[in-house]
């Protein structure tokens, strides 16, 4: 277990693959938003 991770993130990583994918989608969406903001 990586102690630096927030517990909520840790729970997503460990217990819920679906929740983890949703989290990944949010991060990806945020990255895309930042890329758009740069242009």
PDB file of N, CA, C, O and CB in Angstrom:
ATOM      1  N   UNK A   1       0.842  -1.199   0.000  1.00  0.00           N
ATOM      2  CA  UNK A   1       0.000   0.000   0.000  1.00  0.00           C
ATOM      3  C   UNK A   1       0.879   1.251   0.000  1.00  0.00           C
ATOM      4  O   UNK A   1       1.809   1.360   0.799  1.00  0.00           O
ATOM      5  CB  UNK A   1      -0.953   0.004   1.228  1.00  0.00           C
ATOM      6  N   UNK A   2       0.587   2.182  -0.885  1.00  0.00           N
ATOM      7  CA  UNK A   2       1.319   3.444  -0.943  1.00  0.00           C
ATOM      8  C   UNK A   2       0.628   4.442  -0.025  1.00  0.00           C
ATOM      9  O   UNK A   2      -0.489   4.884  -0.296  1.00  0.00           O
ATOM     10  CB  UNK A   2       1.400   3.990  -2.408  1.00  0.00           C
ATOM     11  N   UNK A   3       1.297   4.787   1.054  1.00  0.00           N
ATOM     12  CA  UNK A   3       0.678   5.620   2.083  1.00  0.00           C
ATOM     13  C   UNK A   3       0.409   7.047   1.624  1.00  0.00           C
ATOM     14  O   UNK A   3      -0.424   7.738   2.210  1.00  0.00           O
ATOM     15  CB  UNK A   3       1.551   5.648   3.299  1.00  0.00           C
ATOM     16  N   UNK A   4       1.100   7.493   0.590  1.00  0.00           N
ATOM     17  CA  UNK A   4       0.925   8.860   0.119  1.00  0.00           C
ATOM     18  C   UNK A   4      -0.401   9.070  -0.608  1.00  0.00           C
ATOM     19  O   UNK A   4      -0.879  10.198  -0.733  1.00  0.00           O
ATOM     20  CB  UNK A   4       2.064   9.233  -0.790  1.00  0.00           C
ATOM     21  N   UNK A   5      -0.991   7.971  -1.087  1.00  0.00           N
ATOM     22  CA  UNK A   5      -2.263   8.098  -1.781  1.00  0.00           C
ATOM     23  C   UNK A   5      -3.387   8.398  -0.800  1.00  0.00           C
ATOM     24  O   UNK A   5      -3.406   7.854   0.304  1.00  0.00           O
ATOM     25  CB  UNK A   5      -2.573   6.824  -2.566  1.00  0.00           C
ATOM     26  N   UNK A   6      -4.317   9.254  -1.187  1.00  0.00           N
ATOM     27  CA  UNK A   6      -5.508   9.484  -0.364  1.00  0.00           C
ATOM     28  C   UNK A   6      -6.284   8.179  -0.210  1.00  0.00           C
ATOM     29  O   UNK A   6      -6.255   7.326  -1.098  1.00  0.00           O
ATOM     30  CB  UNK A   6      -6.411  10.586  -0.988  1.00  0.00           C
ATOM     31  N   UNK A   7      -6.973   8.027   0.911  1.00  0.00           N
ATOM     32  CA  UNK A   7      -7.703   6.784   1.169  1.00  0.00           C
ATOM     33  C   UNK A   7      -8.777   6.527   0.121  1.00  0.00           C
ATOM     34  O   UNK A   7      -9.004   5.380  -0.262  1.00  0.00           O
ATOM     35  CB  UNK A   7      -8.336   6.825   2.552  1.00  0.00           C
ATOM     36  N   UNK A   8      -9.437   7.577  -0.346  1.00  0.00           N
ATOM     37  CA  UNK A   8     -10.480   7.412  -1.355  1.00  0.00           C
ATOM     38  C   UNK A   8      -9.895   6.839  -2.643  1.00  0.00           C
ATOM     39  O   UNK A   8     -10.480   5.949  -3.262  1.00  0.00           O
ATOM     40  CB  UNK A   8     -11.176   8.754  -1.636  1.00  0.00           C
ATOM     41  N   UNK A   9      -8.742   7.357  -3.036  1.00  0.00           N
ATOM     42  CA  UNK A   9      -8.069   6.874  -4.237  1.00  0.00           C
ATOM     43  C   UNK A   9      -7.623   5.428  -4.031  1.00  0.00           C
ATOM     44  O   UNK A   9      -7.734   4.596  -4.932  1.00  0.00           O
ATOM     45  CB  UNK A   9      -6.858   7.774  -4.589  1.00  0.00           C
ATOM     46  N   UNK A  10      -7.127   5.149  -2.853  1.00  0.00           N
ATOM     47  CA  UNK A  10      -6.673   3.807  -2.509  1.00  0.00           C
ATOM     48  C   UNK A  10      -7.839   2.819  -2.581  1.00  0.00           C
ATOM     49  O   UNK A  10      -7.680   1.693  -3.053  1.00  0.00           O
ATOM     50  CB  UNK A  10      -6.040   3.793  -1.101  1.00  0.00           C
ATOM     51  N   UNK A  11      -9.004   3.248  -2.113  1.00  0.00           N
ATOM     52  CA  UNK A  11     -10.189   2.400  -2.162  1.00  0.00           C
ATOM     53  C   UNK A  11     -10.588   2.116  -3.608  1.00  0.00           C
ATOM     54  O   UNK A  11     -10.957   0.991  -3.945  1.00  0.00           O
ATOM     55  CB  UNK A  11     -11.353   3.060  -1.409  1.00  0.00           C
ATOM     56  N   UNK A  12     -10.513   3.132  -4.456  1.00  0.00           N
ATOM     57  CA  UNK A  12     -10.827   2.938  -5.868  1.00  0.00           C
ATOM     58  C   UNK A  12      -9.862   1.958  -6.512  1.00  0.00           C
ATOM     59  O   UNK A  12     -10.265   1.086  -7.283  1.00  0.00           O
ATOM     60  CB  UNK A  12     -10.794   4.272  -6.609  1.00  0.00           C
ATOM     61  N   UNK A  13      -8.593   2.108  -6.192  1.00  0.00           N
ATOM     62  CA  UNK A  13      -7.574   1.243  -6.766  1.00  0.00           C
ATOM     63  C   UNK A  13      -7.752  -0.202  -6.309  1.00  0.00           C
ATOM     64  O   UNK A  13      -7.582  -1.134  -7.095  1.00  0.00           O
ATOM     65  CB  UNK A  13      -6.184   1.744  -6.392  1.00  0.00           C
ATOM     66  N   UNK A  14      -8.096  -0.382  -5.035  1.00  0.00           N
ATOM     67  CA  UNK A  14      -8.137  -1.719  -4.463  1.00  0.00           C
ATOM     68  C   UNK A  14      -9.452  -2.452  -4.644  1.00  0.00           C
ATOM     69  O   UNK A  14      -9.458  -3.644  -4.952  1.00  0.00           O
ATOM     70  CB  UNK A  14      -7.835  -1.639  -3.032  1.00  0.00           C
ATOM     71  N   UNK A  15     -10.563  -1.760  -4.459  1.00  0.00           N
ATOM     72  CA  UNK A  15     -11.829  -2.465  -4.326  1.00  0.00           C
ATOM     73  C   UNK A  15     -12.721  -2.397  -5.564  1.00  0.00           C
ATOM     74  O   UNK A  15     -13.414  -3.367  -5.873  1.00  0.00           O
ATOM     75  CB  UNK A  15     -12.569  -1.921  -3.165  1.00  0.00           C
ATOM     76  N   UNK A  16     -12.717  -1.276  -6.272  1.00  0.00           N
ATOM     77  CA  UNK A  16     -13.711  -1.100  -7.316  1.00  0.00           C
ATOM     78  C   UNK A  16     -13.073  -0.787  -8.665  1.00  0.00           C
ATOM     79  O   UNK A  16     -12.739   0.365  -8.942  1.00  0.00           O
ATOM     80  CB  UNK A  16     -14.673   0.001  -6.933  1.00  0.00           C
ATOM     81  N   UNK A  17     -12.902  -1.809  -9.506  1.00  0.00           N
ATOM     82  CA  UNK A  17     -12.357  -1.586 -10.849  1.00  0.00           C
ATOM     83  C   UNK A  17     -13.185  -0.571 -11.640  1.00  0.00           C
ATOM     84  O   UNK A  17     -12.630   0.250 -12.372  1.00  0.00           O
ATOM     85  CB  UNK A  17     -12.291  -2.907 -11.615  1.00  0.00           C
ATOM     86  N   UNK A  18     -14.500  -0.626 -11.494  1.00  0.00           N
ATOM     87  CA  UNK A  18     -15.385   0.295 -12.208  1.00  0.00           C
ATOM     88  C   UNK A  18     -15.157   1.720 -11.723  1.00  0.00           C
ATOM     89  O   UNK A  18     -15.059   2.648 -12.525  1.00  0.00           O
ATOM     90  CB  UNK A  18     -16.865  -0.108 -12.019  1.00  0.00           C
ATOM     91  N   UNK A  19     -15.075   1.888 -10.408  1.00  0.00           N
ATOM     92  CA  UNK A  19     -14.812   3.201  -9.833  1.00  0.00           C
ATOM     93  C   UNK A  19     -13.448   3.713 -10.251  1.00  0.00           C
ATOM     94  O   UNK A  19     -13.261   4.907 -10.481  1.00  0.00           O
ATOM     95  CB  UNK A  19     -14.910   3.149  -8.314  1.00  0.00           C
ATOM     96  N   UNK A  20     -12.499   2.799 -10.346  1.00  0.00           N
ATOM     97  CA  UNK A  20     -11.151   3.157 -10.767  1.00  0.00           C
ATOM     98  C   UNK A  20     -11.162   3.662 -12.205  1.00  0.00           C
ATOM     99  O   UNK A  20     -10.484   4.638 -12.528  1.00  0.00           O
ATOM    100  CB  UNK A  20     -10.203   1.954 -10.628  1.00  0.00           C
ATOM    101  N   UNK A  21     -11.925   3.005 -13.064  1.00  0.00           N
ATOM    102  CA  UNK A  21     -12.031   3.441 -14.452  1.00  0.00           C
ATOM    103  C   UNK A  21     -12.698   4.804 -14.539  1.00  0.00           C
ATOM    104  O   UNK A  21     -12.321   5.636 -15.365  1.00  0.00           O
ATOM    105  CB  UNK A  21     -12.811   2.418 -15.279  1.00  0.00           C
ATOM    106  N   UNK A  22     -13.695   5.032 -13.683  1.00  0.00           N
ATOM    107  CA  UNK A  22     -14.364   6.324 -13.638  1.00  0.00           C
ATOM    108  C   UNK A  22     -13.381   7.404 -13.205  1.00  0.00           C
ATOM    109  O   UNK A  22     -13.368   8.504 -13.758  1.00  0.00           O
ATOM    110  CB  UNK A  22     -15.574   6.279 -12.686  1.00  0.00           C
ATOM    111  N   UNK A  23     -12.566   7.081 -12.219  1.00  0.00           N
ATOM    112  CA  UNK A  23     -11.536   8.016 -11.751  1.00  0.00           C
ATOM    113  C   UNK A  23     -10.547   8.312 -12.884  1.00  0.00           C
ATOM    114  O   UNK A  23     -10.148   9.458 -13.095  1.00  0.00           O
ATOM    115  CB  UNK A  23     -10.788   7.437 -10.514  1.00  0.00           C
ATOM    116  N   UNK A  24     -10.167   7.264 -13.599  1.00  0.00           N
ATOM    117  CA  UNK A  24      -9.238   7.408 -14.715  1.00  0.00           C
ATOM    118  C   UNK A  24      -9.838   8.304 -15.794  1.00  0.00           C
ATOM    119  O   UNK A  24      -9.145   9.131 -16.386  1.00  0.00           O
ATOM    120  CB  UNK A  24      -8.878   6.032 -15.300  1.00  0.00           C
ATOM    121  N   UNK A  25     -11.137   8.129 -16.042  1.00  0.00           N
ATOM    122  CA  UNK A  25     -11.831   8.959 -17.029  1.00  0.00           C
ATOM    123  C   UNK A  25     -11.824  10.426 -16.611  1.00  0.00           C
ATOM    124  O   UNK A  25     -11.654  11.314 -17.446  1.00  0.00           O
ATOM    125  CB  UNK A  25     -13.275   8.472 -17.218  1.00  0.00           C
ATOM    126  N   UNK A  26     -12.010  10.676 -15.311  1.00  0.00           N
ATOM    127  CA  UNK A  26     -11.993  12.049 -14.803  1.00  0.00           C
ATOM    128  C   UNK A  26     -10.618  12.675 -14.978  1.00  0.00           C
ATOM    129  O   UNK A  26     -10.500  13.832 -15.382  1.00  0.00           O
ATOM    130  CB  UNK A  26     -12.402  12.081 -13.326  1.00  0.00           C
ATOM    131  N   UNK A  27      -9.578  11.903 -14.670  1.00  0.00           N
ATOM    132  CA  UNK A  27      -8.209  12.397 -14.820  1.00  0.00           C
ATOM    133  C   UNK A  27      -7.900  12.675 -16.288  1.00  0.00           C
ATOM    134  O   UNK A  27      -7.290  13.691 -16.622  1.00  0.00           O
ATOM    135  CB  UNK A  27      -7.199  11.382 -14.243  1.00  0.00           C
ATOM    136  N   UNK A  28      -8.324  11.764 -17.160  1.00  0.00           N
ATOM    137  CA  UNK A  28      -8.110  11.935 -18.597  1.00  0.00           C
ATOM    138  C   UNK A  28      -8.853  13.160 -19.104  1.00  0.00           C
ATOM    139  O   UNK A  28      -8.318  13.938 -19.893  1.00  0.00           O
ATOM    140  CB  UNK A  28      -8.562  10.683 -19.366  1.00  0.00           C
ATOM    141  N   UNK A  29     -10.086  13.326 -18.647  1.00  0.00           N
ATOM    142  CA  UNK A  29     -10.881  14.490 -19.027  1.00  0.00           C
ATOM    143  C   UNK A  29     -10.228  15.780 -18.575  1.00  0.00           C
ATOM    144  O   UNK A  29     -10.239  16.777 -19.295  1.00  0.00           O
ATOM    145  CB  UNK A  29     -12.276  14.388 -18.447  1.00  0.00           C
ATOM    146  N   UNK A  30      -9.663  15.757 -17.382  1.00  0.00           N
ATOM    147  CA  UNK A  30      -8.973  16.928 -16.849  1.00  0.00           C
ATOM    148  C   UNK A  30      -7.739  17.238 -17.688  1.00  0.00           C
ATOM    149  O   UNK A  30      -7.463  18.401 -17.982  1.00  0.00           O
ATOM    150  CB  UNK A  30      -8.579  16.704 -15.375  1.00  0.00           C
ATOM    151  N   UNK A  31      -7.002  16.207 -18.071  1.00  0.00           N
ATOM    152  CA  UNK A  31      -5.819  16.387 -18.905  1.00  0.00           C
ATOM    153  C   UNK A  31      -6.197  16.994 -20.251  1.00  0.00           C
ATOM    154  O   UNK A  31      -5.518  17.894 -20.747  1.00  0.00           O
ATOM    155  CB  UNK A  31      -5.097  15.048 -19.110  1.00  0.00           C
ATOM    156  N   UNK A  32      -7.283  16.498 -20.839  1.00  0.00           N
ATOM    157  CA  UNK A  32      -7.753  17.026 -22.115  1.00  0.00           C
ATOM    158  C   UNK A  32      -8.176  18.475 -21.974  1.00  0.00           C
ATOM    159  O   UNK A  32      -7.902  19.293 -22.851  1.00  0.00           O
ATOM    160  CB  UNK A  32      -8.912  16.190 -22.650  1.00  0.00           C
ATOM    161  N   UNK A  33      -8.842  18.796 -20.876  1.00  0.00           N
ATOM    162  CA  UNK A  33      -9.272  20.167 -20.620  1.00  0.00           C
ATOM    163  C   UNK A  33      -8.069  21.102 -20.511  1.00  0.00           C
ATOM    164  O   UNK A  33      -8.103  22.227 -21.010  1.00  0.00           O
ATOM    165  CB  UNK A  33     -10.113  20.234 -19.337  1.00  0.00           C
ATOM    166  N   UNK A  34      -7.012  20.634 -19.861  1.00  0.00           N
ATOM    167  CA  UNK A  34      -5.796  21.435 -19.729  1.00  0.00           C
ATOM    168  C   UNK A  34      -5.124  21.641 -21.084  1.00  0.00           C
ATOM    169  O   UNK A  34      -4.611  22.722 -21.371  1.00  0.00           O
ATOM    170  CB  UNK A  34      -4.821  20.767 -18.754  1.00  0.00           C
ATOM    171  N   UNK A  35      -5.129  20.610 -21.904  1.00  0.00           N
ATOM    172  CA  UNK A  35      -4.542  20.726 -23.243  1.00  0.00           C
ATOM    173  C   UNK A  35      -5.300  21.756 -24.071  1.00  0.00           C
ATOM    174  O   UNK A  35      -4.693  22.559 -24.781  1.00  0.00           O
ATOM    175  CB  UNK A  35      -4.546  19.360 -23.959  1.00  0.00           C
ATOM    176  N   UNK A  36      -6.622  21.732 -23.979  1.00  0.00           N
ATOM    177  CA  UNK A  36      -7.459  22.691 -24.701  1.00  0.00           C
ATOM    178  C   UNK A  36      -7.205  24.105 -24.184  1.00  0.00           C
ATOM    179  O   UNK A  36      -7.160  25.062 -24.957  1.00  0.00           O
ATOM    180  CB  UNK A  36      -8.954  22.325 -24.559  1.00  0.00           C
ATOM    181  N   UNK A  37      -7.042  24.222 -22.869  1.00  0.00           N
ATOM    182  CA  UNK A  37      -6.808  25.534 -22.258  1.00  0.00           C
ATOM    183  C   UNK A  37      -5.481  26.145 -22.715  1.00  0.00           C
ATOM    184  O   UNK A  37      -5.352  27.367 -22.791  1.00  0.00           O
ATOM    185  CB  UNK A  37      -6.825  25.415 -20.732  1.00  0.00           C
ATOM    186  N   UNK A  38      -4.507  25.304 -23.016  1.00  0.00           N
ATOM    187  CA  UNK A  38      -3.193  25.788 -23.451  1.00  0.00           C
ATOM    188  C   UNK A  38      -3.273  26.460 -24.821  1.00  0.00           C
ATOM    189  O   UNK A  38      -2.538  27.409 -25.097  1.00  0.00           O
ATOM    190  CB  UNK A  38      -2.188  24.632 -23.494  1.00  0.00           C
ATOM    191  N   UNK A  39      -4.166  25.964 -25.674  1.00  0.00           N
ATOM    192  CA  UNK A  39      -4.222  26.460 -27.054  1.00  0.00           C
ATOM    193  C   UNK A  39      -4.888  27.821 -27.158  1.00  0.00           C
ATOM    194  O   UNK A  39      -5.008  28.367 -28.254  1.00  0.00           O
ATOM    195  CB  UNK A  39      -4.957  25.473 -27.929  1.00  0.00           C
TER     196      UNK A  39
END
